[in-house]
């Protein structure tokens, strides 16, 4: 009679002593099962010794892989904490990135990104729901543009998060569009899903890698 190996994958937390105890316990269980398998094998059709060695090597390999993965997770977590500490100094400063901006009644400075061959363009403004609320002509330069938050009829738009894109044109025809850069004040640095995000006014999350400039508040 053969007893099949039933060792199961074990989730290990390298910082928990009990986890290592669990691995050792499973390994001892495996050895007991292997011994029982040897005692109860068919004498007329014994299992090759190489098969036992293979089972032992397989279990050992799985154990090492689990421990290695947990070690990598621990190192990744430590690096994430270090990244947060490095960016902590950005809190209270302004970062520039192609992202939405929060409008609170104060004009927002926009930095267009027109295409090289564009001879004209316009900026399209959308609210948090993605609805277009304004569209106005803007020259194909990277010079800053002040957006005063006035919608149709000259009435102020309500406070909230707005998205801006620059539509490049040539001979009156659209060539393409690109997100407009804005400066926003950092209120928090947060690690989310393995990525370090800067949280700016309005709860907008900007990946740290998307930041192209940093400045102190004037």
Long-range contacts (C-beta under 8 A, 24 or more apart in sequence): 1-40, 1-41, 1-42, 2-37, 2-40, 2-41, 2-42, 2-47, 3-33, 3-36, 3-37, 3-40, 5-30, 5-33, 5-34, 5-55, 5-59, 6-33, 7-59, 7-62, 9-62, 9-66, 10-66, 11-66, 12-66, 12-67, 12-70, 13-70, 14-67, 14-70, 14-71, 14-73, 14-74, 15-74, 19-70, 23-63, 23-66, 23-67, 27-59, 27-63, 30-59, 76-194, 80-191, 80-194, 80-196, 81-191, 83-191, 83-196, 83-208, 84-189, 84-190, 84-191, 84-196, 87-189, 87-196, 87-198, 87-208, 88-189, 90-186, 90-189, 90-198, 90-214, 91-186, 91-187, 91-188, 91-189, 92-185, 92-186, 92-217, 93-185, 93-186, 93-214, 93-215, 93-216, 93-217, 94-183, 94-184, 94-185, 94-186, 94-214, 94-215, 94-216, 94-217, 95-183, 95-184, 95-186, 95-198, 95-200, 95-206, 95-211, 95-213, 95-214, 96-181, 96-182, 96-183, 96-211, 96-212, 96-213, 96-214, 96-215, 97-181, 97-182, 97-184, 97-206, 97-210, 97-211, 97-212, 98-178, 98-179, 98-180, 98-181, 98-210, 99-179, 99-182, 99-184, 99-200, 99-204, 99-206, 99-210, 100-128, 100-161, 100-162, 100-163, 100-164, 100-182, 100-202, 100-204, 101-161, 101-162, 101-164, 101-182, 101-184, 101-202, 101-204, 102-159, 102-160, 102-161, 102-162, 102-184, 102-200, 102-201, 102-202, 102-204, 103-149, 103-157, 103-159, 103-160, 103-161, 103-162, 104-159, 104-201, 105-149, 105-156, 105-159, 107-146, 107-147, 107-148, 107-149, 108-146, 108-147, 108-149, 108-162, 108-182, 109-144, 109-145, 109-146, 109-147, 109-182, 109-183, 110-144, 110-145, 110-146, 110-147, 110-164, 110-180, 110-181, 110-182, 111-142, 111-144, 111-145, 111-180, 111-181, 111-182, 112-138, 112-140, 112-141, 112-142, 112-143, 112-145, 112-166, 112-180, 112-181, 113-142, 113-166, 113-178, 113-179, 113-180, 113-181, 114-140, 114-141, 114-142, 114-166, 114-168, 114-178, 115-140, 115-168, 115-175, 115-176, 115-178, 117-168, 117-170, 117-175, 118-168, 118-169, 118-170, 118-175, 119-169, 119-170, 119-171, 120-169, 120-170, 120-172, 121-166, 121-167, 121-168, 121-169, 122-166, 122-167, 122-169, 123-147, 123-164, 123-165, 123-166, 123-167, 123-180, 124-164, 124-165, 124-166, 124-167, 124-177, 125-162, 125-163, 125-164, 126-162, 126-163, 126-164, 126-165, 127-157, 127-160, 127-161, 127-162, 127-163, 128-160, 128-161, 128-162, 128-163, 130-163, 133-157, 133-162, 138-166, 140-168, 140-169, 160-202, 161-202, 161-203, 161-204, 181-212, 183-213, 183-215, 185-217
